[in-house]
């Protein structure tokens, strides 16, 4: 019994930082409600290791926008973003000047879906309309292209598995819509 309780406690505390986890917070200071999406992977195709993640947050203080956090494996300069929802392409500019760099040190992913070892990541934020996030979630085929200075990386948002971005964004949209 004790082992079961310890296992459940470890499972619950360990899930907060898992790719694709969704949480809701409310500020004690001003009552602001935020929905956070821990970055989930974008499908790279075939047997390729995923190289990009989408996460972000929404706030009831600016309810028509979503702050999209785009993370790329490696040390890269993220300069732009294109997203095609069922063939309709939209282009977005970063909302911040500098790319953030971090080492995931100790936060490699190992679950029944995929294993991603510890790695350096580069991330940048983009402000996109919440309605566009809803289109991404509803889309049948959503392809993402992240611009990295002189090159690009592509991934598929529409892949619908645990630890990937789409299921988390679907859950976040449902939480946002239920708050209105």
Residue pairs with C-beta under 8 A, 6 or more apart in sequence:
15 21
16 23
16 38
17 38
17 107
18 38
18 109
18 111
18 163
19 38
19 39
19 40
19 41
19 53
19 109
19 163
19 164
19 168
20 37
20 38
20 39
20 40
20 41
20 162
20 163
20 164
20 165
20 167
20 168
21 37
21 38
21 168
22 35
22 36
22 37
22 38
22 168
22 171
22 172
22 175
23 35
23 36
23 38
24 33
24 34
24 35
24 36
24 175
25 33
25 34
25 36
26 32
26 33
26 34
27 33
27 34
32 59
32 60
32 61
33 59
33 60
33 179
34 57
34 58
34 59
34 60
35 57
35 58
35 172
35 175
35 176
35 179
36 55
36 56
36 57
37 54
37 55
37 56
37 57
37 165
37 168
37 169
37 172
38 55
38 168
39 53
39 54
39 55
39 56
39 69
39 71
39 123
39 165
40 53
40 54
40 55
40 163
40 164
40 165
40 166
40 167
40 168
40 169
41 50
41 52
41 53
41 114
41 116
41 155
41 163
41 164
41 165
42 50
42 51
42 52
42 53
42 54
42 144
42 155
42 156
42 157
42 159
42 164
42 165
43 50
43 155
43 156
43 157
43 158
43 159
43 161
43 164
44 50
44 51
44 52
44 155
44 156
45 156
49 73
49 116
50 73
50 114
50 116
50 155
50 164
51 72
51 73
51 74
51 153
51 155
52 70
52 71
52 72
52 73
52 144
52 146
52 153
52 155
53 70
53 71
53 121
53 165
54 68
54 69
54 70
54 71
54 144
54 157
54 165
54 169
55 68
55 69
55 71
55 165
55 168
56 66
56 67
56 68
56 69
56 125
57 66
57 67
57 69
58 65
58 66
58 67
58 130
58 172
58 176
60 179
63 130
63 180
64 129
64 130
64 131
65 127
65 128
65 129
65 130
66 127
66 128
66 129
66 130
66 132
66 133
67 95
67 125
67 126
67 127
68 81
68 92
68 125
68 126
68 127
68 128
68 133
69 123
69 124
69 125
70 78
70 81
70 123
70 124
70 125
70 126
70 146
71 121
71 122
71 123
72 78
72 121
72 122
72 123
72 146
72 148
72 153
73 119
73 120
73 121
74 119
74 120
74 121
74 122
75 101
75 120
75 122
76 99
76 122
76 148
76 149
77 99
77 122
77 148
77 149
78 94
78 99
78 122
78 123
78 124
78 146
78 147
78 148
79 94
79 147
79 148
79 149
80 91
80 92
80 93
80 94
80 146
80 147
81 91
81 92
81 93
81 94
81 126
81 144
81 145
81 146
81 147
82 89
82 90
82 91
82 92
82 144
82 145
82 147
83 89
83 90
83 92
83 132
83 136
83 142
83 143
83 144
83 145
83 157
84 90
84 141
84 142
84 143
84 144
84 145
85 132
85 135
85 136
85 139
85 141
85 142
86 139
86 140
86 141
86 142
87 141
90 132
92 126
92 127
92 128
93 126
94 124
94 125
94 126
95 125
95 126
95 127
96 124
96 125
98 124
99 122
99 123
99 124
100 122
100 123
100 124
101 120
101 121
101 122
102 120
102 121
102 123
103 118
103 119
103 120
103 121
104 118
104 119
104 120
104 121
105 118
106 118
107 118
108 115
108 116
108 117
108 118
108 119
109 115
109 116
109 163
110 116
111 162
111 163
112 162
113 161
113 162
113 163
113 164
114 163
130 176
133 169
133 172
133 173
134 173
136 142
136 157
136 166
136 169
137 166
137 169
137 170
137 173
139 157
139 158
140 158
141 156
141 158
142 156
142 157
142 158
142 166
143 154
143 155
143 156
143 157
143 158
144 154
144 155
144 156
144 157
145 152
145 153
145 154
146 152
146 153
146 154
146 155
157 165
157 166
157 169
158 166
159 165
159 166
160 166
160 167
161 167
